[in-house]
Amino acid sequence: MASTTVDTVIAAPRETVYKLLSDRDALSAYLPIQISLVTPGAGSPSGVGARYKLGVGGLGVTEETVELVPNERMVYKIVAGAPVKRHFGTITFADAPGGTRVVYTMDSEPSLPVPAKALEVGLKGLINALLSGVRKAVK
């Protein structure tokens, strides 16, 4: 199993950062990939159970939101499209000087033999790409 965490501050209010990351398709305009809502969640389109497709031209992964604590925490898992036995993303949000502290962790267990260090580098790149999209969106 590979795990990586990025801990950063984004210069925007917590509610704004939380909304951009929990309402996944809101980031599409700021990323090199497309994110689209496939299945609405309970209580709201981005609620628990929401499924999003992330990718380019029909290729990509499907994520499902499994936990939401408004403005505090989001947890999702990959349910299709990736060679993983298990993959979870956990994002926490807190007020910080100058904006919102975001702690973004990805834990992944590949179904193919991939060196953990190589997978960790890839996961960190994915996290940083998403956080870069958030930074562009709040400018």
C-alpha positions as CSV (number, residue, x, y, z in Angstrom):
1,M,0.0,0.0,0.0
2,A,1.2,3.5,-0.8
3,S,0.2,6.7,0.9
4,T,1.1,10.3,0.5
5,T,-0.1,13.5,2.1
6,V,0.2,17.1,1.0
7,D,-0.4,19.8,3.7
8,T,-0.8,23.3,2.4
9,V,-2.6,26.6,2.8
10,I,-4.9,28.0,0.1
11,A,-5.6,31.8,0.2
12,A,-9.4,31.5,0.3
13,P,-12.1,31.0,2.9
14,R,-12.7,27.4,4.1
15,E,-16.2,27.3,2.7
16,T,-14.9,28.2,-0.8
17,V,-12.1,25.6,-0.8
18,Y,-14.4,22.9,0.6
19,K,-17.0,23.6,-2.1
20,L,-14.4,23.4,-4.9
21,L,-13.1,20.0,-3.7
22,S,-16.3,18.4,-2.6
23,D,-18.3,19.5,-5.7
24,R,-15.7,17.9,-7.9
25,D,-16.9,19.1,-11.3
26,A,-16.6,22.7,-10.2
27,L,-12.8,22.3,-10.9
28,S,-13.0,21.1,-14.5
29,A,-12.4,24.6,-15.9
30,Y,-9.1,24.8,-14.0
31,L,-7.6,21.3,-14.7
32,P,-6.2,19.5,-17.7
33,I,-8.8,16.8,-17.2
34,Q,-12.5,16.8,-17.2
35,I,-14.6,16.0,-14.1
36,S,-18.3,15.3,-14.5
37,L,-21.0,14.2,-12.2
38,V,-22.2,10.7,-13.1
39,T,-24.5,9.9,-10.2
40,P,-25.9,12.5,-7.8
41,G,-25.4,12.0,-4.1
42,A,-27.9,11.9,-1.2
43,G,-29.4,15.2,-0.3
44,S,-27.5,17.2,-3.0
45,P,-25.7,16.4,-6.2
46,S,-22.3,16.4,-4.5
47,G,-23.6,14.6,-1.4
48,V,-22.5,11.2,0.0
49,G,-22.8,8.6,-2.8
50,A,-22.1,11.1,-5.6
51,R,-20.0,9.6,-8.4
52,Y,-17.7,11.6,-10.5
53,K,-15.8,10.6,-13.7
54,L,-12.3,12.1,-13.9
55,G,-10.4,11.8,-17.1
56,V,-10.0,12.7,-20.7
57,G,-12.0,11.5,-23.7
58,G,-13.9,8.8,-22.0
59,L,-10.8,7.4,-20.2
60,G,-10.4,7.8,-16.5
61,V,-11.5,6.8,-13.1
62,T,-14.8,7.0,-11.2
63,E,-14.8,8.3,-7.7
64,E,-17.5,7.9,-5.1
65,T,-18.0,10.3,-2.2
66,V,-18.2,8.2,1.0
67,E,-18.1,10.8,3.8
68,L,-18.8,14.5,4.0
69,V,-18.5,16.8,7.1
70,P,-19.3,20.2,5.7
71,N,-16.3,22.5,5.6
72,E,-14.2,20.0,7.6
73,R,-13.7,16.7,5.9
74,M,-14.3,14.8,2.7
75,V,-13.5,11.1,1.9
76,Y,-13.9,9.4,-1.5
77,K,-12.9,6.1,-3.0
78,I,-12.2,5.0,-6.6
79,V,-14.8,2.5,-7.7
80,A,-13.9,2.0,-11.4
81,G,-11.3,2.7,-14.0
82,A,-8.1,2.2,-12.1
83,P,-6.0,-0.9,-11.5
84,V,-6.4,-0.7,-7.7
85,K,-7.7,-3.0,-5.1
86,R,-8.4,-0.1,-2.9
87,H,-7.9,3.7,-3.2
88,F,-9.2,6.4,-0.7
89,G,-8.7,10.1,-0.7
90,T,-9.2,12.0,2.5
91,I,-9.2,15.8,2.6
92,T,-9.5,17.9,5.8
93,F,-10.1,21.6,6.0
94,A,-9.3,24.1,8.8
95,D,-8.9,27.8,9.2
96,A,-5.3,29.0,8.9
97,P,-3.6,32.4,8.8
98,G,-4.0,33.6,5.2
99,G,-6.7,31.2,4.2
100,T,-7.6,27.5,4.6
101,R,-5.3,24.7,5.6
102,V,-5.9,21.6,3.4
103,V,-4.5,18.3,4.4
104,Y,-5.0,15.9,1.4
105,T,-4.1,12.2,1.8
106,M,-4.3,9.5,-0.8
107,D,-4.0,5.8,0.2
108,S,-3.8,3.3,-2.6
109,E,-3.3,-0.4,-3.0
110,P,-2.6,-1.3,-6.6
111,S,-3.7,-4.6,-8.1
112,L,-0.6,-4.6,-10.3
113,P,3.0,-4.8,-8.9
114,V,4.0,-1.2,-8.7
115,P,6.9,0.0,-6.4
116,A,5.4,2.0,-3.5
117,K,7.8,4.9,-4.0
118,A,6.8,5.3,-7.7
119,L,3.1,5.1,-6.8
120,E,3.6,7.7,-4.0
121,V,5.2,10.1,-6.5
122,G,2.2,9.7,-8.8
123,L,-0.3,10.2,-6.0
124,K,1.5,13.4,-4.9
125,G,1.4,14.7,-8.5
126,L,-2.4,14.1,-8.6
127,I,-3.0,15.9,-5.3
128,N,-0.8,18.8,-6.4
129,A,-2.7,19.1,-9.7
130,L,-6.0,19.2,-8.0
131,L,-4.8,21.8,-5.4
132,S,-3.3,23.8,-8.3
133,G,-6.8,23.9,-9.9
134,V,-8.3,25.1,-6.6
135,R,-5.7,27.9,-6.4
136,K,-6.5,29.0,-10.0
137,A,-10.2,28.9,-9.2
138,V,-10.0,31.2,-6.2
139,K,-7.9,33.9,-8.0
